Amino acid sequence: MSLVQNAFSTQSDYFMKGKEFFENEKLEKSKFQFEKDIVFDPKSEKSYLYLAKISNKNNNEEEEENNLKSVLLLNPQNEEAIYMLTLIKIKQSDYDKTKELIEKFTLVCEVFCSKNVELNEKFKKLTPENAENNN
């Protein structure tokens, strides 16, 4: 096995181990594996996405948002990242960014399209006229 093949095999092992740890709720071990994967492949979109999921489980919104932004820099059409970032922006009451992300999500969704209704319902509660009615 050549050095390049061996390095690639190790790199994908980091992601697979990280995913396995994540599925078994071993978040710190999982996080470490995804971070190692990113060291070898700074464009590892999937590792950034899993780091965002770990941050979400750990209630670290700032870290989650940063990882989601990294995913979207690498792949602006990653619908899961758009969905997760939209939820953060709704929580932050960022009306303009939420609206922009929902429009983008609607254009790119393939797998998560069923989440569009949920996002729009949450967005309606964020709109200025509804916010006034809730006070």
Helices and strands as residue ranges (DSSP letters): H 3-23, H 27-40, H 45-57, H 61-74, H 79-91, H 95-108, H 115-126, H 128-133
